[in-house]
Amino acid sequence: MYAKIENKSFSTSVKDNRADYEIKRYRDEKEKAQHDYCLKAGIPIFMPKTCYSCGKNVVDFYSLSECLTGILTGCRNCNKSFVS
Ligand SMILES: [Zn+2]
């Protein structure tokens, strides 16, 4: 009975780690997309990796297509602007 419970919690934590990994991978993809967009457009990168104000990952609040096609100038979580 104990073994069964252990197995269950083990498989749950593996699943969580995988989901975590996917989130991080997607985040990296979005950060790269934004950097590439800024380079191509010849504009400075305003976006910090984490928001100065709330400490969240800025790209988490934007879609990949938004990171590919426009400049991220603020945090959608706390409405902090990175352009002063
Ligand atoms: Zn913020």
PDB file of the backbone (N, CA, C, O) and the ligand in Angstrom, with CONECT records:
HET     ZN  A 101       1
ATOM      1  N   MET A   1       0.828  -1.209   0.000  1.00  0.00           N
ATOM      2  CA  MET A   1       0.000   0.000   0.000  1.00  0.00           C
ATOM      3  C   MET A   1       0.867   1.266   0.000  1.00  0.00           C
ATOM      4  O   MET A   1       0.586   2.226  -0.717  1.00  0.00           O
ATOM      5  N   TYR A   2       1.924   1.245   0.817  1.00  0.00           N
ATOM      6  CA  TYR A   2       2.805   2.418   0.844  1.00  0.00           C
ATOM      7  C   TYR A   2       3.516   2.619  -0.496  1.00  0.00           C
ATOM      8  O   TYR A   2       3.687   3.737  -0.984  1.00  0.00           O
ATOM      9  N   ALA A   3       3.928   1.463  -1.072  1.00  0.00           N
ATOM     10  CA  ALA A   3       4.622   1.520  -2.355  1.00  0.00           C
ATOM     11  C   ALA A   3       3.731   2.160  -3.419  1.00  0.00           C
ATOM     12  O   ALA A   3       4.184   2.933  -4.263  1.00  0.00           O
ATOM     13  N   LYS A   4       2.484   1.818  -3.345  1.00  0.00           N
ATOM     14  CA  LYS A   4       1.540   2.347  -4.322  1.00  0.00           C
ATOM     15  C   LYS A   4       1.441   3.886  -4.207  1.00  0.00           C
ATOM     16  O   LYS A   4       1.411   4.604  -5.206  1.00  0.00           O
ATOM     17  N   ILE A   5       1.392   4.349  -2.961  1.00  0.00           N
ATOM     18  CA  ILE A   5       1.300   5.801  -2.731  1.00  0.00           C
ATOM     19  C   ILE A   5       2.584   6.497  -3.216  1.00  0.00           C
ATOM     20  O   ILE A   5       2.539   7.556  -3.842  1.00  0.00           O
ATOM     21  N   GLU A   6       3.721   5.873  -2.908  1.00  0.00           N
ATOM     22  CA  GLU A   6       5.000   6.455  -3.346  1.00  0.00           C
ATOM     23  C   GLU A   6       5.072   6.573  -4.865  1.00  0.00           C
ATOM     24  O   GLU A   6       5.495   7.592  -5.411  1.00  0.00           O
ATOM     25  N   ASN A   7       4.641   5.487  -5.538  1.00  0.00           N
ATOM     26  CA  ASN A   7       4.661   5.499  -6.997  1.00  0.00           C
ATOM     27  C   ASN A   7       3.804   6.635  -7.556  1.00  0.00           C
ATOM     28  O   ASN A   7       4.163   7.305  -8.524  1.00  0.00           O
ATOM     29  N   LYS A   8       2.682   6.815  -6.915  1.00  0.00           N
ATOM     30  CA  LYS A   8       1.754   7.828  -7.391  1.00  0.00           C
ATOM     31  C   LYS A   8       2.381   9.227  -7.261  1.00  0.00           C
ATOM     32  O   LYS A   8       2.300  10.044  -8.178  1.00  0.00           O
ATOM     33  N   SER A   9       3.004   9.483  -6.105  1.00  0.00           N
ATOM     34  CA  SER A   9       3.580  10.811  -5.923  1.00  0.00           C
ATOM     35  C   SER A   9       4.817  11.001  -6.808  1.00  0.00           C
ATOM     36  O   SER A   9       5.121  12.111  -7.246  1.00  0.00           O
ATOM     37  N   PHE A  10       5.517   9.900  -7.058  1.00  0.00           N
ATOM     38  CA  PHE A  10       6.685   9.991  -7.941  1.00  0.00           C
ATOM     39  C   PHE A  10       6.254  10.400  -9.347  1.00  0.00           C
ATOM     40  O   PHE A  10       6.838  11.303  -9.945  1.00  0.00           O
ATOM     41  N   SER A  11       5.228   9.728  -9.869  1.00  0.00           N
ATOM     42  CA  SER A  11       4.807  10.034 -11.238  1.00  0.00           C
ATOM     43  C   SER A  11       4.240  11.457 -11.340  1.00  0.00           C
ATOM     44  O   SER A  11       4.365  12.114 -12.374  1.00  0.00           O
ATOM     45  N   THR A  12       3.618  11.917 -10.257  1.00  0.00           N
ATOM     46  CA  THR A  12       3.095  13.284 -10.263  1.00  0.00           C
ATOM     47  C   THR A  12       4.237  14.293 -10.324  1.00  0.00           C
ATOM     48  O   THR A  12       4.156  15.281 -11.053  1.00  0.00           O
ATOM     49  N   SER A  13       5.307  14.044  -9.555  1.00  0.00           N
ATOM     50  CA  SER A  13       6.401  15.012  -9.549  1.00  0.00           C
ATOM     51  C   SER A  13       7.161  15.004 -10.881  1.00  0.00           C
ATOM     52  O   SER A  13       7.659  16.043 -11.313  1.00  0.00           O
ATOM     53  N   VAL A  14       7.252  13.850 -11.528  1.00  0.00           N
ATOM     54  CA  VAL A  14       7.891  13.784 -12.852  1.00  0.00           C
ATOM     55  C   VAL A  14       7.087  14.625 -13.842  1.00  0.00           C
ATOM     56  O   VAL A  14       7.641  15.373 -14.647  1.00  0.00           O
ATOM     57  N   LYS A  15       5.773  14.480 -13.759  1.00  0.00           N
ATOM     58  CA  LYS A  15       4.894  15.224 -14.653  1.00  0.00           C
ATOM     59  C   LYS A  15       5.058  16.736 -14.414  1.00  0.00           C
ATOM     60  O   LYS A  15       5.105  17.519 -15.362  1.00  0.00           O
ATOM     61  N   ASP A  16       5.144  17.130 -13.140  1.00  0.00           N
ATOM     62  CA  ASP A  16       5.311  18.544 -12.814  1.00  0.00           C
ATOM     63  C   ASP A  16       6.632  19.084 -13.344  1.00  0.00           C
ATOM     64  O   ASP A  16       6.692  20.195 -13.872  1.00  0.00           O
ATOM     65  N   ASN A  17       7.692  18.288 -13.198  1.00  0.00           N
ATOM     66  CA  ASN A  17       8.989  18.713 -13.697  1.00  0.00           C
ATOM     67  C   ASN A  17       8.966  18.921 -15.203  1.00  0.00           C
ATOM     68  O   ASN A  17       9.575  19.852 -15.729  1.00  0.00           O
ATOM     69  N   ARG A  18       8.255  18.041 -15.879  1.00  0.00           N
ATOM     70  CA  ARG A  18       8.167  18.149 -17.336  1.00  0.00           C
ATOM     71  C   ARG A  18       7.411  19.421 -17.723  1.00  0.00           C
ATOM     72  O   ARG A  18       7.809  20.130 -18.647  1.00  0.00           O
ATOM     73  N   ALA A  19       6.330  19.700 -17.017  1.00  0.00           N
ATOM     74  CA  ALA A  19       5.540  20.901 -17.298  1.00  0.00           C
ATOM     75  C   ALA A  19       6.398  22.141 -17.043  1.00  0.00           C
ATOM     76  O   ALA A  19       6.359  23.105 -17.807  1.00  0.00           O
ATOM     77  N   ASP A  20       7.166  22.099 -15.966  1.00  0.00           N
ATOM     78  CA  ASP A  20       8.085  23.171 -15.613  1.00  0.00           C
ATOM     79  C   ASP A  20       9.104  23.405 -16.711  1.00  0.00           C
ATOM     80  O   ASP A  20       9.397  24.543 -17.077  1.00  0.00           O
ATOM     81  N   TYR A  21       9.635  22.316 -17.226  1.00  0.00           N
ATOM     82  CA  TYR A  21      10.629  22.370 -18.291  1.00  0.00           C
ATOM     83  C   TYR A  21      10.025  22.993 -19.543  1.00  0.00           C
ATOM     84  O   TYR A  21      10.661  23.817 -20.200  1.00  0.00           O
ATOM     85  N   GLU A  22       8.806  22.600 -19.871  1.00  0.00           N
ATOM     86  CA  GLU A  22       8.121  23.142 -21.053  1.00  0.00           C
ATOM     87  C   GLU A  22       7.901  24.646 -20.912  1.00  0.00           C
ATOM     88  O   GLU A  22       8.069  25.397 -21.873  1.00  0.00           O
ATOM     89  N   ILE A  23       7.527  25.079 -19.717  1.00  0.00           N
ATOM     90  CA  ILE A  23       7.307  26.510 -19.467  1.00  0.00           C
ATOM     91  C   ILE A  23       8.614  27.279 -19.678  1.00  0.00           C
ATOM     92  O   ILE A  23       8.633  28.330 -20.318  1.00  0.00           O
ATOM     93  N   LYS A  24       9.705  26.735 -19.130  1.00  0.00           N
ATOM     94  CA  LYS A  24      11.013  27.395 -19.263  1.00  0.00           C
ATOM     95  C   LYS A  24      11.470  27.444 -20.713  1.00  0.00           C
ATOM     96  O   LYS A  24      12.025  28.445 -21.168  1.00  0.00           O
ATOM     97  N   ARG A  25      11.232  26.353 -21.434  1.00  0.00           N
ATOM     98  CA  ARG A  25      11.649  26.273 -22.830  1.00  0.00           C
ATOM     99  C   ARG A  25      10.870  27.301 -23.667  1.00  0.00           C
ATOM    100  O   ARG A  25      11.439  27.983 -24.519  1.00  0.00           O
ATOM    101  N   TYR A  26       9.574  27.398 -23.409  1.00  0.00           N
ATOM    102  CA  TYR A  26       8.713  28.328 -24.125  1.00  0.00           C
ATOM    103  C   TYR A  26       9.113  29.775 -23.801  1.00  0.00           C
ATOM    104  O   TYR A  26       9.085  30.651 -24.666  1.00  0.00           O
ATOM    105  N   ARG A  27       9.483  30.001 -22.542  1.00  0.00           N
ATOM    106  CA  ARG A  27       9.925  31.321 -22.091  1.00  0.00           C
ATOM    107  C   ARG A  27      11.205  31.737 -22.831  1.00  0.00           C
ATOM    108  O   ARG A  27      11.319  32.868 -23.304  1.00  0.00           O
ATOM    109  N   ASP A  28      12.162  30.808 -22.924  1.00  0.00           N
ATOM    110  CA  ASP A  28      13.411  31.074 -23.647  1.00  0.00           C
ATOM    111  C   ASP A  28      13.131  31.414 -25.105  1.00  0.00           C
ATOM    112  O   ASP A  28      13.743  32.313 -25.680  1.00  0.00           O
ATOM    113  N   GLU A  29      12.189  30.674 -25.688  1.00  0.00           N
ATOM    114  CA  GLU A  29      11.821  30.875 -27.087  1.00  0.00           C
ATOM    115  C   GLU A  29      11.261  32.288 -27.294  1.00  0.00           C
ATOM    116  O   GLU A  29      11.574  32.956 -28.279  1.00  0.00           O
ATOM    117  N   LYS A  30      10.434  32.721 -26.352  1.00  0.00           N
ATOM    118  CA  LYS A  30       9.828  34.053 -26.450  1.00  0.00           C
ATOM    119  C   LYS A  30      10.868  35.146 -26.232  1.00  0.00           C
ATOM    120  O   LYS A  30      10.837  36.175 -26.908  1.00  0.00           O
ATOM    121  N   GLU A  31      11.797  34.931 -25.287  1.00  0.00           N
ATOM    122  CA  GLU A  31      12.853  35.922 -25.042  1.00  0.00           C
ATOM    123  C   GLU A  31      13.739  36.069 -26.280  1.00  0.00           C
ATOM    124  O   GLU A  31      14.131  37.175 -26.652  1.00  0.00           O
ATOM    125  N   LYS A  32      14.041  34.948 -26.898  1.00  0.00           N
ATOM    126  CA  LYS A  32      14.869  34.960 -28.100  1.00  0.00           C
ATOM    127  C   LYS A  32      14.126  35.668 -29.241  1.00  0.00           C
ATOM    128  O   LYS A  32      14.721  36.446 -29.987  1.00  0.00           O
ATOM    129  N   ALA A  33      12.845  35.397 -29.365  1.00  0.00           N
ATOM    130  CA  ALA A  33      12.025  36.025 -30.403  1.00  0.00           C
ATOM    131  C   ALA A  33      12.045  37.543 -30.251  1.00  0.00           C
ATOM    132  O   ALA A  33      12.170  38.268 -31.237  1.00  0.00           O
ATOM    133  N   GLN A  34      11.924  38.020 -29.017  1.00  0.00           N
ATOM    134  CA  GLN A  34      11.918  39.442 -28.756  1.00  0.00           C
ATOM    135  C   GLN A  34      13.287  40.076 -29.042  1.00  0.00           C
ATOM    136  O   GLN A  34      13.370  41.174 -29.592  1.00  0.00           O
ATOM    137  N   HIS A  35      14.345  39.376 -28.667  1.00  0.00           N
ATOM    138  CA  HIS A  35      15.687  39.891 -28.925  1.00  0.00           C
ATOM    139  C   HIS A  35      15.952  39.980 -30.426  1.00  0.00           C
ATOM    140  O   HIS A  35      16.517  40.959 -30.914  1.00  0.00           O
ATOM    141  N   ASP A  36      15.531  38.931 -31.153  1.00  0.00           N
ATOM    142  CA  ASP A  36      15.703  38.916 -32.608  1.00  0.00           C
ATOM    143  C   ASP A  36      14.909  40.043 -33.259  1.00  0.00           C
ATOM    144  O   ASP A  36      15.384  40.689 -34.193  1.00  0.00           O
ATOM    145  N   TYR A  37      13.705  40.272 -32.760  1.00  0.00           N
ATOM    146  CA  TYR A  37      12.863  41.325 -33.318  1.00  0.00           C
ATOM    147  C   TYR A  37      13.535  42.691 -33.137  1.00  0.00           C
ATOM    148  O   TYR A  37      13.574  43.494 -34.069  1.00  0.00           O
ATOM    149  N   CYS A  38      14.054  42.946 -31.956  1.00  0.00           N
ATOM    150  CA  CYS A  38      14.708  44.223 -31.663  1.00  0.00           C
ATOM    151  C   CYS A  38      15.966  44.404 -32.508  1.00  0.00           C
ATOM    152  O   CYS A  38      16.237  45.497 -33.005  1.00  0.00           O
ATOM    153  N   LEU A  39      16.725  43.332 -32.666  1.00  0.00           N
ATOM    154  CA  LEU A  39      17.936  43.399 -33.478  1.00  0.00           C
ATOM    155  C   LEU A  39      17.599  43.750 -34.925  1.00  0.00           C
ATOM    156  O   LEU A  39      18.227  44.620 -35.528  1.00  0.00           O
ATOM    157  N   LYS A  40      16.600  43.060 -35.470  1.00  0.00           N
ATOM    158  CA  LYS A  40      16.179  43.288 -36.854  1.00  0.00           C
ATOM    159  C   LYS A  40      15.643  44.690 -37.048  1.00  0.00           C
ATOM    160  O   LYS A  40      15.909  45.329 -38.067  1.00  0.00           O
ATOM    161  N   ALA A  41      14.894  45.166 -36.081  1.00  0.00           N
ATOM    162  CA  ALA A  41      14.288  46.494 -36.174  1.00  0.00           C
ATOM    163  C   ALA A  41      15.290  47.590 -35.819  1.00  0.00           C
ATOM    164  O   ALA A  41      15.018  48.771 -36.034  1.00  0.00           O
ATOM    165  N   GLY A  42      16.442  47.208 -35.280  1.00  0.00           N
ATOM    166  CA  GLY A  42      17.467  48.181 -34.913  1.00  0.00           C
ATOM    167  C   GLY A  42      17.070  49.041 -33.732  1.00  0.00           C
ATOM    168  O   GLY A  42      17.457  50.206 -33.640  1.00  0.00           O
ATOM    169  N   ILE A  43      16.300  48.462 -32.832  1.00  0.00           N
ATOM    170  CA  ILE A  43      15.881  49.202 -31.643  1.00  0.00           C
ATOM    171  C   ILE A  43      16.445  48.531 -30.389  1.00  0.00           C
ATOM    172  O   ILE A  43      16.652  47.318 -30.368  1.00  0.00           O
ATOM    173  N   PRO A  44      16.689  49.320 -29.355  1.00  0.00           N
ATOM    174  CA  PRO A  44      17.225  48.714 -28.137  1.00  0.00           C
ATOM    175  C   PRO A  44      16.201  47.797 -27.460  1.00  0.00           C
ATOM    176  O   PRO A  44      14.993  47.988 -27.601  1.00  0.00           O
ATOM    177  N   ILE A  45      16.696  46.817 -26.737  1.00  0.00           N
ATOM    178  CA  ILE A  45      15.806  45.894 -26.033  1.00  0.00           C
ATOM    179  C   ILE A  45      15.427  46.516 -24.690  1.00  0.00           C
ATOM    180  O   ILE A  45      16.264  46.674 -23.801  1.00  0.00           O
ATOM    181  N   PHE A  46      14.173  46.857 -24.569  1.00  0.00           N
ATOM    182  CA  PHE A  46      13.692  47.466 -23.324  1.00  0.00           C
ATOM    183  C   PHE A  46      13.412  46.422 -22.260  1.00  0.00           C
ATOM    184  O   PHE A  46      13.551  46.664 -21.061  1.00  0.00           O
ATOM    185  N   MET A  47      13.013  45.258 -22.738  1.00  0.00           N
ATOM    186  CA  MET A  47      12.497  44.233 -21.843  1.00  0.00           C
ATOM    187  C   MET A  47      13.571  43.577 -20.974  1.00  0.00           C
ATOM    188  O   MET A  47      14.508  42.983 -21.508  1.00  0.00           O
ATOM    189  N   PRO A  48      13.455  43.669 -19.669  1.00  0.00           N
ATOM    190  CA  PRO A  48      14.358  42.905 -18.804  1.00  0.00           C
ATOM    191  C   PRO A  48      13.840  41.469 -18.723  1.00  0.00           C
ATOM    192  O   PRO A  48      12.678  41.211 -19.040  1.00  0.00           O
ATOM    193  N   LYS A  49      14.677  40.550 -18.308  1.00  0.00           N
ATOM    194  CA  LYS A  49      14.231  39.157 -18.168  1.00  0.00           C
ATOM    195  C   LYS A  49      13.109  39.062 -17.134  1.00  0.00           C
ATOM    196  O   LYS A  49      12.088  38.410 -17.353  1.00  0.00           O
ATOM    197  N   THR A  50      13.328  39.722 -16.018  1.00  0.00           N
ATOM    198  CA  THR A  50      12.279  39.792 -14.997  1.00  0.00           C
ATOM    199  C   THR A  50      11.931  41.251 -14.744  1.00  0.00           C
ATOM    200  O   THR A  50      12.793  42.127 -14.808  1.00  0.00           O
ATOM    201  N   CYS A  51      10.679  41.496 -14.460  1.00  0.00           N
ATOM    202  CA  CYS A  51      10.183  42.854 -14.247  1.00  0.00           C
ATOM    203  C   CYS A  51      10.880  43.522 -13.057  1.00  0.00           C
ATOM    204  O   CYS A  51      11.054  42.907 -12.005  1.00  0.00           O
ATOM    205  N   TYR A  52      11.282  44.800 -13.237  1.00  0.00           N
ATOM    206  CA  TYR A  52      11.938  45.549 -12.157  1.00  0.00           C
ATOM    207  C   TYR A  52      11.000  45.716 -10.971  1.00  0.00           C
ATOM    208  O   TYR A  52      11.416  45.771  -9.813  1.00  0.00           O
ATOM    209  N   SER A  53       9.734  45.794 -11.304  1.00  0.00           N
ATOM    210  CA  SER A  53       8.754  46.143 -10.292  1.00  0.00           C
ATOM    211  C   SER A  53       8.183  44.942  -9.539  1.00  0.00           C
ATOM    212  O   SER A  53       8.155  44.939  -8.308  1.00  0.00           O
ATOM    213  N   CYS A  54       7.725  43.912 -10.278  1.00  0.00           N
ATOM    214  CA  CYS A  54       7.061  42.793  -9.596  1.00  0.00           C
ATOM    215  C   CYS A  54       7.897  41.505  -9.589  1.00  0.00           C
ATOM    216  O   CYS A  54       7.552  40.540  -8.907  1.00  0.00           O
ATOM    217  N   GLY A  55       9.007  41.497 -10.356  1.00  0.00           N
ATOM    218  CA  GLY A  55       9.894  40.344 -10.335  1.00  0.00           C
ATOM    219  C   GLY A  55       9.430  39.138 -11.140  1.00  0.00           C
ATOM    220  O   GLY A  55      10.058  38.081 -11.092  1.00  0.00           O
ATOM    221  N   LYS A  56       8.334  39.289 -11.880  1.00  0.00           N
ATOM    222  CA  LYS A  56       7.832  38.177 -12.699  1.00  0.00           C
ATOM    223  C   LYS A  56       8.572  38.142 -14.036  1.00  0.00           C
ATOM    224  O   LYS A  56       9.155  39.137 -14.464  1.00  0.00           O
ATOM    225  N   ASN A  57       8.536  36.977 -14.686  1.00  0.00           N
ATOM    226  CA  ASN A  57       9.107  36.871 -16.023  1.00  0.00           C
ATOM    227  C   ASN A  57       8.187  37.603 -16.999  1.00  0.00           C
ATOM    228  O   ASN A  57       7.029  37.228 -17.181  1.00  0.00           O
ATOM    229  N   VAL A  58       8.712  38.637 -17.614  1.00  0.00           N
ATOM    230  CA  VAL A  58       7.904  39.521 -18.455  1.00  0.00           C
ATOM    231  C   VAL A  58       7.228  38.770 -19.608  1.00  0.00           C
ATOM    232  O   VAL A  58       6.045  38.978 -19.878  1.00  0.00           O
ATOM    233  N   VAL A  59       7.981  37.902 -20.281  1.00  0.00           N
ATOM    234  CA  VAL A  59       7.421  37.227 -21.469  1.00  0.00           C
ATOM    235  C   VAL A  59       6.265  36.279 -21.138  1.00  0.00           C
ATOM    236  O   VAL A  59       5.489  35.918 -22.023  1.00  0.00           O
ATOM    237  N   ASP A  60       6.147  35.876 -19.879  1.00  0.00           N
ATOM    238  CA  ASP A  60       5.050  34.980 -19.497  1.00  0.00           C
ATOM    239  C   ASP A  60       3.685  35.611 -19.772  1.00  0.00           C
ATOM    240  O   ASP A  60       2.687  34.905 -19.916  1.00  0.00           O
ATOM    241  N   PHE A  61       3.647  36.932 -19.842  1.00  0.00           N
ATOM    242  CA  PHE A  61       2.378  37.624 -20.036  1.00  0.00           C
ATOM    243  C   PHE A  61       2.136  38.025 -21.489  1.00  0.00           C
ATOM    244  O   PHE A  61       1.168  38.716 -21.808  1.00  0.00           O
ATOM    245  N   TYR A  62       3.033  37.576 -22.356  1.00  0.00           N
ATOM    246  CA  TYR A  62       2.890  37.849 -23.788  1.00  0.00           C
ATOM    247  C   TYR A  62       2.901  36.528 -24.552  1.00  0.00           C
ATOM    248  O   TYR A  62       3.469  35.540 -24.087  1.00  0.00           O
ATOM    249  N   SER A  63       2.266  36.517 -25.730  1.00  0.00           N
ATOM    250  CA  SER A  63       2.287  35.318 -26.558  1.00  0.00           C
ATOM    251  C   SER A  63       3.557  35.318 -27.400  1.00  0.00           C
ATOM    252  O   SER A  63       4.220  36.344 -27.551  1.00  0.00           O
ATOM    253  N   LEU A  64       3.878  34.163 -27.939  1.00  0.00           N
ATOM    254  CA  LEU A  64       5.064  34.061 -28.789  1.00  0.00           C
ATOM    255  C   LEU A  64       4.927  34.985 -29.999  1.00  0.00           C
ATOM    256  O   LEU A  64       5.898  35.632 -30.393  1.00  0.00           O
ATOM    257  N   SER A  65       3.740  35.055 -30.588  1.00  0.00           N
ATOM    258  CA  SER A  65       3.570  35.896 -31.778  1.00  0.00           C
ATOM    259  C   SER A  65       3.747  37.375 -31.441  1.00  0.00           C
ATOM    260  O   SER A  65       4.233  38.147 -32.268  1.00  0.00           O
ATOM    261  N   GLU A  66       3.358  37.769 -30.237  1.00  0.00           N
ATOM    262  CA  GLU A  66       3.577  39.164 -29.824  1.00  0.00           C
ATOM    263  C   GLU A  66       5.070  39.456 -29.672  1.00  0.00           C
ATOM    264  O   GLU A  66       5.533  40.549 -29.999  1.00  0.00           O
ATOM    265  N   CYS A  67       5.818  38.469 -29.174  1.00  0.00           N
ATOM    266  CA  CYS A  67       7.264  38.635 -29.000  1.00  0.00           C
ATOM    267  C   CYS A  67       7.979  38.672 -30.349  1.00  0.00           C
ATOM    268  O   CYS A  67       9.046  39.272 -30.477  1.00  0.00           O
ATOM    269  N   LEU A  68       7.388  38.029 -31.350  1.00  0.00           N
ATOM    270  CA  LEU A  68       7.978  37.966 -32.686  1.00  0.00           C
ATOM    271  C   LEU A  68       7.696  39.218 -33.505  1.00  0.00           C
ATOM    272  O   LEU A  68       8.466  39.556 -34.404  1.00  0.00           O
ATOM    273  N   THR A  69       6.608  39.902 -33.206  1.00  0.00           N
ATOM    274  CA  THR A  69       6.152  40.962 -34.114  1.00  0.00           C
ATOM    275  C   THR A  69       6.092  42.356 -33.497  1.00  0.00           C
ATOM    276  O   THR A  69       5.738  43.313 -34.185  1.00  0.00           O
ATOM    277  N   GLY A  70       6.423  42.489 -32.236  1.00  0.00           N
ATOM    278  CA  GLY A  70       6.355  43.824 -31.641  1.00  0.00           C
ATOM    279  C   GLY A  70       7.295  43.953 -30.476  1.00  0.00           C
ATOM    280  O   GLY A  70       7.816  42.963 -29.964  1.00  0.00           O
ATOM    281  N   ILE A  71       7.511  45.200 -30.053  1.00  0.00           N
ATOM    282  CA  ILE A  71       8.415  45.425 -28.930  1.00  0.00           C
ATOM    283  C   ILE A  71       7.626  45.421 -27.614  1.00  0.00           C
ATOM    284  O   ILE A  71       6.560  46.025 -27.501  1.00  0.00           O
ATOM    285  N   LEU A  72       8.182  44.730 -26.641  1.00  0.00           N
ATOM    286  CA  LEU A  72       7.533  44.669 -25.330  1.00  0.00           C
ATOM    287  C   LEU A  72       8.075  45.827 -24.489  1.00  0.00           C
ATOM    288  O   LEU A  72       9.254  45.845 -24.136  1.00  0.00           O
ATOM    289  N   THR A  73       7.232  46.765 -24.179  1.00  0.00           N
ATOM    290  CA  THR A  73       7.703  47.959 -23.479  1.00  0.00           C
ATOM    291  C   THR A  73       7.236  48.043 -22.036  1.00  0.00           C
ATOM    292  O   THR A  73       7.540  49.007 -21.333  1.00  0.00           O
ATOM    293  N   GLY A  74       6.497  47.032 -21.595  1.00  0.00           N
ATOM    294  CA  GLY A  74       6.032  47.085 -20.220  1.00  0.00           C
ATOM    295  C   GLY A  74       5.630  45.727 -19.691  1.00  0.00           C
ATOM    296  O   GLY A  74       5.586  44.741 -20.427  1.00  0.00           O
ATOM    297  N   CYS A  75       5.339  45.690 -18.406  1.00  0.00           N
ATOM    298  CA  CYS A  75       4.917  44.456 -17.752  1.00  0.00           C
ATOM    299  C   CYS A  75       3.395  44.426 -17.681  1.00  0.00           C
ATOM    300  O   CYS A  75       2.764  45.357 -17.181  1.00  0.00           O
ATOM    301  N   ARG A  76       2.827  43.360 -18.181  1.00  0.00           N
ATOM    302  CA  ARG A  76       1.366  43.249 -18.164  1.00  0.00           C
ATOM    303  C   ARG A  76       0.856  42.820 -16.799  1.00  0.00           C
ATOM    304  O   ARG A  76      -0.336  42.935 -16.512  1.00  0.00           O
ATOM    305  N   ASN A  77       1.742  42.333 -15.969  1.00  0.00           N
ATOM    306  CA  ASN A  77       1.303  41.896 -14.654  1.00  0.00           C
ATOM    307  C   ASN A  77       1.058  43.075 -13.732  1.00  0.00           C
ATOM    308  O   ASN A  77       0.045  43.126 -13.035  1.00  0.00           O
ATOM    309  N   CYS A  78       1.993  44.033 -13.727  1.00  0.00           N
ATOM    310  CA  CYS A  78       1.879  45.172 -12.796  1.00  0.00           C
ATOM    311  C   CYS A  78       1.779  46.514 -13.507  1.00  0.00           C
ATOM    312  O   CYS A  78       1.740  47.558 -12.856  1.00  0.00           O
ATOM    313  N   ASN A  79       1.735  46.496 -14.868  1.00  0.00           N
ATOM    314  CA  ASN A  79       1.625  47.706 -15.686  1.00  0.00           C
ATOM    315  C   ASN A  79       2.820  48.643 -15.575  1.00  0.00           C
ATOM    316  O   ASN A  79       2.704  49.836 -15.854  1.00  0.00           O
ATOM    317  N   LYS A  80       3.963  48.110 -15.170  1.00  0.00           N
ATOM    318  CA  LYS A  80       5.190  48.919 -15.110  1.00  0.00           C
ATOM    319  C   LYS A  80       5.717  49.105 -16.543  1.00  0.00           C
ATOM    320  O   LYS A  80       5.801  48.146 -17.310  1.00  0.00           O
ATOM    321  N   SER A  81       6.061  50.324 -16.882  1.00  0.00           N
ATOM    322  CA  SER A  81       6.623  50.600 -18.201  1.00  0.00           C
ATOM    323  C   SER A  81       8.142  50.559 -18.121  1.00  0.00           C
ATOM    324  O   SER A  81       8.741  51.083 -17.182  1.00  0.00           O
ATOM    325  N   PHE A  82       8.767  49.920 -19.133  1.00  0.00           N
ATOM    326  CA  PHE A  82      10.238  49.859 -19.169  1.00  0.00           C
ATOM    327  C   PHE A  82      10.821  51.022 -19.976  1.00  0.00           C
ATOM    328  O   PHE A  82      12.040  51.161 -20.084  1.00  0.00           O
ATOM    329  N   VAL A  83       9.955  51.844 -20.534  1.00  0.00           N
ATOM    330  CA  VAL A  83      10.389  52.993 -21.328  1.00  0.00           C
ATOM    331  C   VAL A  83      10.146  54.241 -20.506  1.00  0.00           C
ATOM    332  O   VAL A  83       9.004  54.556 -20.170  1.00  0.00           O
ATOM    333  N   SER A  84      11.222  54.959 -20.177  1.00  0.00           N
ATOM    334  CA  SER A  84      11.017  56.156 -19.361  1.00  0.00           C
ATOM    335  C   SER A  84      11.301  57.420 -20.150  1.00  0.00           C
ATOM    336  O   SER A  84      11.178  58.522 -19.615  1.00  0.00           O
TER     337      SER A  84
HETATM  338 ZN    ZN A 101       5.764  43.692 -13.367  1.00  0.00          ZN2+
END
